Amino acid sequence: GKTEPLASWKKMAEAARFFEDRKAWAAYSSEAVLGIISDFTGDNEYMGGELLNLVARTNQQYRILLKSKLSPASFANLKGVLYADATPPAPAVKNSIMAFVQAGGLLITHPKWGFEPGLRAATQDNERYWWRTSGKGRIAFAKSEFDDPWVLAQDSVLLISHRYDLLRFWNGGSVGSYFTMAPGRKRALVHILFYASIGPEDSGVRVAGNYRSGKLWTLDGKSASIDMVPQKDAVELHLPAVAQYAAAELEVQ
């Protein structure tokens, strides 16, 4: 019957009810720029797990690609993939990844891949990577083995290029995000989590895509229209002061 624990429990129950009332959101598919390929076990558990944590902190939208379950659909809409495992990929995995590269994608890998794939690029302009080409795509082949997941997470964003950012925050502070799309791709949803004690009073986010309207949901079940500024192939959302969580629901033109 203590007041403070009961208040916390009530907030948890309200949050659970909020998502229970919006079950359709669970069927939305994630939008991603980078695929992180691993089995995330054994010698690959630490590096793979840390990459997931640290790439998320960059607000790069990523997809988990299990080596045992790769298919052409795994690579849909990705701009790049990252292979940082401690052993070379099996032939089937390697073939799947190189098919993605040859179709125009980017592979980021290191000497544990087993050999330097592709042809040497005409220019070499990165101090930590050799550039290679294969088909229509490119390979960033590290000059040494990966040992620092934080550096690798930062490198992955720069190697792919910020021009492909799906979300770009201003004054976001300690913010995490998750970008999903409804079946049919007529509605997008940006989950925003401020994991400091309170969210910022004045922040914004650029969302890639052409949207005509939107509203902002908070965990109390209330919604409000969002101040949207159209840009080329994107919209800039001006967010009001919110607590820890908000969801921007956007309608596609």
N, C-alpha and C positions, 0 to 999 in steps of 0.2 A: 503493500500500500504506500510505498514511498513515492513522493511527488515526482522527483526528477527521473527515476527509472521508468515510471508509468508514462511520462511525457515522451521519452525516447521510444518506448514500445509503441505508443500511438503513432509516432512519425513513421516507424518501420511498417506498421500495418497499413497506413495510408499510402506509402510508396508501393507496397505489394498490391494493394487494390488498384492503384493507378495503372500498373502494367497489366493486371488481370482484366481491366476494362478495355484494354487496347491489345488484345491478343493478336490481332492482324499484324502488328508491328514485328512480331517474332518471325513471320514468314518473309520479311523483307530480306533481300540479299545484300551482302556487304559490297561496297565499292572500294577498290584498291588500286594502288599504283605499283606497289612492290610485293612480290611473293617471297616468303622466306621458306626455303626448302630444307628439310631435315627429318630425322626420325625422332629427335628430341629425347633420346635415351642414351644411357651409357656415357661414353666419352663425349657425346654431342649434347648432353642434357644441359650443362652449364652454359655453353656458348649459345645454344639455341634459345634457351629460356631467357637469358639476359638480352638477347637481340629483340625478342618480343617485347620485353619491358621497355627497353631503351628506344626502339623505333617508335613505340607508342608515345613516348614523351616528346618526340619531335613533331607529333601530330601528323606524321606520314601515315596515310591509310594503307594497311598491309593485309595480306592474306596468308594464312598458314597452309603450306603445301607439304603434306606428308609424302615421303618418298615412296611409300608402299601403295599410294592411292592416286598417283598422277594420271591425268588424262588431258586431252586437248582442252577440255572445258576448264581445267584448273588454271590455265594461263589467260583466260578471257579478260580482255581490257587491261591487262597488266602492261606496264612500261619496262619493268625490269624484274629480275629474280636474283636472289642472293643464296649462294651455296657456300657454307662455312664449315661443313662437317669435317671431322678428323680423318675420314677415309674417302677414297675416290668413289664416285657414284657407280652403281652397277650399270652394265651396258644399256638396259632398258631405260633407266632414269636419265643417263647421259643423252640418249637419243631423244628423249622427250624434251629435255632442256635445250639441246642444240636445234631442234626443230623450231622451238619458240624464238631462239636467237636468229636463225636464218630467215624467219618470217618478219624480222624487224625489231626484235626485243633486245634488251641489254642483260648480259650475265655478269654478275660480280662474283669472283671466286679467287682462290689462292692456290699455292703449290700443292696442297693436299688433294686438289682435283686430279692430279696425276700427270698432267702435261700442260703445256701452254696451248690452248685451243685457238683456232683461227689464224689469220694472216696478220703480220705486223702492220699496224696502221701507219699512215704517212706521217702523222704527227704524234709525238709523245709529250704530253704537257701536264702530267701529274706525277708528283714526286713519289707516290706510293704504289702506283699502278702502271703496268704496260697496257696500252690499248691494242686490241686485236679486232679484226673484222671477220665476219662469217656470213655469207649471203647478204641479206639486207640489214643485219644487226651488228652489234658490237659486243666485245668482251672486255671488261676491266679486270685484268689478271694481276693480282697483288705481287709485289716484288718479294715479299716475305710472308710467312704464315700468319694468319689472324691470331692475335693474342689479347686484344683489348676490344671487348664488345661495344664500349662507349664510342671509341674512335670509328669503328666499323658502322655503327648506326648513323653517326653524323656523315660519314663518307657516302653512305648509300643514298641519302637525300641529295647530296651535291652531285654525285655521279649521274643520277637519273635526271636531275635538273629541276629547279623550282618551277619551271614553266608548266610542269605537269601536276602541280599541287592541286588536290581536290578541295582542300580547306586551307585557309590562311588566316590566322588570328592576329588581331591588334589589341594590345593592352589586355591580353587574356590571362596573364599571370600563370598560376598553377592550374592549367586547363588540360583535360583529356577529351578526346572526341571519338565518335564512331559514326560513320556515314553509310547509310543504307538506302536501298531503292526498292519500291514496291514492285510486285509482279506486273509486267506491262510497262514499267518504267515511266509512269505518268505522275508519280508522287515520290518525293525524296524526303528523308528524315535524317536530321543531324542531331545526334545525342551529344550534349555538352555537359561535362562534369568538372566543376571547379573544386579541386581537392584541397584547397586551403580552408581556413575556418569560415570564410565568407567569400562570395564571388565579387569581382570588381564592379564598380558602379557604372562604368562607361567602357564597354568593349565592343568589338566588332569582329565579324568573320566573313571572308570572301568564300563563296561556294561556287565551284565550277558547275556550269549548266545554265540553261535558259529557263527561268521560272517567272511566272506571271503573278503569283500571290503566295502568301505564307502566313503562318501564325505560330506563336510561341506558347508551348505548353509548360506548365510547372507542376510539381508533384501534388499540389492541392487540387488538381483537376481543372484549373482555370486556364483559359487561353486568351491571347491578345494578338492583335495584328502586329506585324514587324515592319519597321522602317526599312524598306528595300531600295537600294540604288542600283539600277542596271549597269552592267559593264559588258565588255565584249565577251560573249560566251560564259558569263558568270553574273552573279549578283552579290552585292555587298550588304550584309545585314548589320544594322545598328541595334545592339542589344540593350535592353533596359537593365537596371540592377536586378540580379536574381540571386537566389541562395546557391546551394551546391549543384543543383541539376536543373537543366531545361532542355527541351526538345523543339527544334525548329522544323516544322512540317511545311514542305514547299510543294506547290503545284507546278507541273511542267507545262510550258506553253504548247 
